[in-house]
Amino acid sequence: MANRSAFPTTHATWLETLLVERDPRADGRMSDTHGVHARSSVAASAADRAQAARRHVMERYAVPLEVFVKGSSLARLGEPKEMVNGFFAARLSDEKYLRAWPASGMRFRRWLMNGMLFYGQGLARDAARAAARGVTVAADELDGRASSADADAAANFERAWALAVVREATARVEAELLDEGRAVEFEIFRRHAILGQPYAAFAQEVDRTPQQCAGATRLVAQRVRAALADVLREEGVPESEIDDEIARVRGVL
């Protein structure tokens, strides 16, 4: 069976786990020679984890951030996709940037959205310094105080993010069921829960009764919910708030 999560699901978030640094000198039994090799190995491992963190952030958040930029005052600064790519290039190239998140006490998605706003501020200020007569968008228009348009953009970001995490959870369950030789159960779920087809329309095709199809859909839905809970834990959601956050995800979709 495939792992239920591609990232750790302990109290530590996926990001904290990926970026944690270990000092091989902490092991007092380590000889100097072994210590040199161990430090080299740890450095390589830390670089790999940092790269995995950056890749994960870009894969999950590129589209939600583009949606946010498109609907906010940031859109006046440039094309959304280019803005987001510039943000990732500028911020994720600094290994300290992602490490700063846990201390913020914020949901990771909200922290990243604020980072996008601050990046836009910087672009506006740079443009203002470069143009003697000022710029179309003043930096103080992007100071993070949400206008009604930016509030709508934030809501659109939440919906895009919710869709991304639900797709991730569903993809994990699909992979698990394929590994278990139970692809037909996911197909039933896909056709009924995702495509909206009634059981009677395809039950014979999958060699199940409508009642059996309903049971398969319930089973897969339960596993998708569990996988979604894992994804939310990876994003730093406390265990006590998982149910509320799942309800929030359902509410914005």
N, C-alpha and C positions, 0 to 999 in steps of 0.2 A: 504494500500500500504506500502511496506517496505521502510525504509529510503533510500534515494539515496546514502548515504554514511555511512559507519560504524564509521567514524571519522568526526570531525568538519571541515567545509569548509569555515570558515571565513578567514580573513587575517592572523590569527595565524595558524601555521602549526599543523598537528595532533600531532607531537611530543611536540611542545611547549605547546599545550593545555593539553596533557596528563600529562606533568611533572610540570605544573604550581603549585606553592604553594600558599595557602591562609592562612593568619594569622587571626584566629577568634578574636583576641584581637582588630582587626581593627574596630570592631563594638562596639562603646562606650556604647551601651545599654546593653551589655552582662554582666550578673552578674558573680561573681567569680565561683559559683557552675556550672552555665551553661557553663562558659568558660572552665572549666576542661573537661567537657563532650565533648564540641565542639572541643577542641584541640585534644582529643583522637580520635574523629570521623574524623577530618581532617587528622591526621596522618595515620589512617587506609585507608582513601580515597587516600592519596598520595601514599601509598604503593601499592594499587590496580592499580593506574594509571601507576606507574613505572613498575609494572609487565606486564601490558598490552602493554606498549611501548616495553619492552624487547621481549615479545612474538611476537609482530608484526614485529620487526626488524628481528628476527630469521626466521620467516615464509617467509617473502618476500625476504630476502637477502642471505639465506643460499646457494641456488643453484647458483645465479650469482657470489657470492664470490668463491665458489668451482670452477666454470669455470675460474675465474680470476687466482686463485692459480695454477690450472692445466697448464695454458698456460704461466706462468711467471717464473722468476727465483726462486720464492718461492717454486716451485714444488720440488726443490732439497733439501728442508728441511724436507719434509714429505708428507704423503698422504693428498690430498686436503681436504677431508671431515674432517679428524682429525684436520688439521690445522685450518679450519674454526670453528669447535667446540671449539678448544682451545682458539681461538680469542674471541669468544662469552663468554666463561666461564671467561676469564681473564678480559675482558673489561666491559661487561654488568653487572658483579657482583658489579661494582663500580657505584653507582647511579649518581655520578658526571660526568661520561663519556658522556652519551647522552646529558646531560645539556650543555656540552661544544660546541655542534654543532652550534647553532644559531649564536654564535659570530664569527664563521669561515667565514661566508659569502659565503660558498660553497654549491653547490647542495648536498643534503644528501648522495646520492649514491657515489659521488666523495669523500666526506669526509670519508665515511666508507671504501672505497677502499684504501685511503691513510692510514687509521688506520690499515688495514690489512698489508700493506707494512711495517709500523713501527713496528707492532707486529713481523713480520718476521725478521727485524733488531735485535730486542731483542733476538729472538731465536738464531740467528747466533752469537751474542755476548756472550750469555750464553754458547753456545757450544765451542766457542773459549777459554773462561776462563777455561772450564772443561777439555780441551785437551791440553797437553803440546806442541804438535807439530802442533797445529792449527786445522782448520776444512776444510772440502771440500768447503764450501761456506763462503767467507769472508763477514763480515758485510757491508763493503763498496760497495759490489756488489748489495746490497739491499737498497741503500740510497735514493731511490725514483726517481732517474734520469732514465727516461724511455729508455731502450734499444729498439731495433726494436722488439725483442720478447715480451717485456713487453708492448709495444704499441699495438701489436696484442692482447695480453691478455686483455688489457683495452677495446679494441673494442669488444672482445668476451663478456666481462662483460656487456658492454652497451647493446648488443643484448639480453643477458640472462635477464637483468633487464627489457628491453622493453617488452619482452615476458611475464614476471611476471606481469607487470602493466596492460598489455592488457588483460591477463587472469583474473586479479582481476576485471577490469571494466566489462568484459563480464559476469563474474559470478554474479556481482551485478545486471546487467540488467536481466539476466535469472531469478534470484530470484524475482525481481520485477514483471516480466511478469507472473510468476507462481502464485504469490500472487493475481494478477489481473485476473486470469483465462484466460490468453492469451498465454498459453504454445505453441500453434500451431504456433504462430508468431515467437517465438524463434526457434522452430524446423525448420521452413522455412529458417530462417537466418543461422542456423547451417549447414543445408544441402547444401545451396548454397554458402554462404560466407566463411564457414570454410572447408567443405568437397569438394567444387567445383562442385557440381552436378547441371546440368541445370534444370530450373524450369519444363520443360516438362517431366522430368524423375520422378517427384514425385508430381506434382500439383494435379493430380486426387486422389492420396493417402491421401492428406491432405484436400481434398474437396475444393480446390481453383483453380481459373484459373491462368495461368502463369502470367497474368498482376497483379492479386491480390497478387501473391507471390512476384513479384517485388516490389510492394508497401509495403508489410510487411517487406521485407529486408531493404528497405530504412528507414523505421520507426525505426527498431531495430538498424540499423547502426548509426542513429542519436543519439539514446539513449546511445549506447556504447561510442560514442565520448564524450557525455556529462559526462558519468561516468568516462571516462579516464581523462577528464579535472579535475574532482573532485579528483581523485587519485593524479594527478600531483600537485594540490593545496596543498594537504595534505603533499606532499614532499617538500613544501616550494617554489614552482615555482610561481613567481609573476604573477598577472593577465595579465599584459601586455605582458608576454612571453609565455602564455599558447599555443597559436596557433603555435608558433615556436617550442615549445617542443613537441607538438603532431606530427608536421611534422618530427621532429628528431626521434621520436619513430617509425613512419611509415618507415622512411628512413633506419633504421638499421635492420628492420625485413625482 
